[in-house]
Amino acid sequence: MATITKRDLVVRISNETGKTQQEVFDVIQQFIEHVTSDLAQNNDVVLRNFGAFQVVKTKPKIGRNPNKPDAAVPIPARAVVKFKPGKELKERVAKVLPLLED
C-alpha cells in the first residue's frame, strides 16, 4: 500500500496532459482552496461518481484520559467534514478487498 501525495498527483497529471507541473499544481491548489472555502461556509461539495463532502456537527461527549482513567474529560460539540463515497468510487474500491485480506 502506497501513500500518494499532492506532488505525486501533480507529476502524474502533468505527464498525462502535457501541462507544466506548475500549471497542474495551481489547478489542484485552487481546487483545494475552493472546496475548503465552501465547506467552511457549510456548503456541501458533490463530485459526481466520486463522492460528497459535507460538514456535520458531532455531539458533545465525555472522554477518558488513558493516563488518568478515573478523570472525565468533556469533549465539546464540533463541526467535522464527512465524506460519502459515490457509486463508482465504492465499486472500484470494493475490488481491493482481496488484496487487503492477505
N, C-alpha and C positions, 0 to 999 in steps of 0.2 A: 504494500500500500504506500503510495507516494503522496506527498503534500505539494499541491500546485499553488504557486504564489502569483501575485499580480504581475510580477516580472515575467514569469513563465508564460502567462496568458498573452502579455504584450508581444513577446518574441514569437510565439506560435501564430498569433493573428497577423503580425507583421509579415512573417514568411508566407502565409497563405494568401494575403491580399495584395502584397507589393507596396503597402503603405509603409512609411518610415515608422520606426519604433516610437518616436516622439509623437507622431500623429495618433497612433493607436493608444499610447499612454494617455494623451489628452482626452480622447473619447471615453476611455474607461474611467478616468478620473471624473469627468463631467457626469457620467452615468452614476457613479457612486455618490457624488455631491447632490444630484437631483433626487435620488432615492432617499438619501439621508434627510434632506430638507423636507421632502414630502412626508416622510414618516414622523419627523419632528413636529409637523403640523397636523398630526393624527389622520393623515390620508392613507388609504390602502394603496399599495403598488402591486398591480397584477400584470404578470408577464405570461401570456397565453402559452400553454403547453409546458411552461417551466414551473410556475408557481406564483403564490401571492404572499406578500409581506404585509402584516398588519400589526398595529400597536394594541396590546391588550393590557388590562390592569390586573396585577396579582393581588391577592387578598393579604392583609396583614396576618402574620403568624408568629408563633413563639418558637424560637430555635434553641439549640443547646450548644454550648461551648464544649468541644471534646476534652479540653484540659480541665474544665470545671463542670462536670455533667449535672451537678445539682443547681447550677445558676442558669436561670432562664434568660434568654436574650430576645427582646422584642425585635421582629423584622417588620418594618412598615410596608404598607402597600406601595407598589411602584409600577411604572409603565415599562413593559418589555416588548421586544419585537418577536413576533411569532411568524414562522414560515410554514406555509402549507404547500407541499409539492403538487404540481399539476399532473394530469393523467399521463402524459408522455414521459415525464421525468420518473414518475412512480414505476411505470412499466419497464423503463430501461434500467433503473436501479435494482428492480426485483431480480433481474438476470444475474446480479452479482452474488446472490445468496450462496450458490455452490462454492464460490471462492472463499467466502467467509467461514464456511463450516470446516475448513481444513485445519 
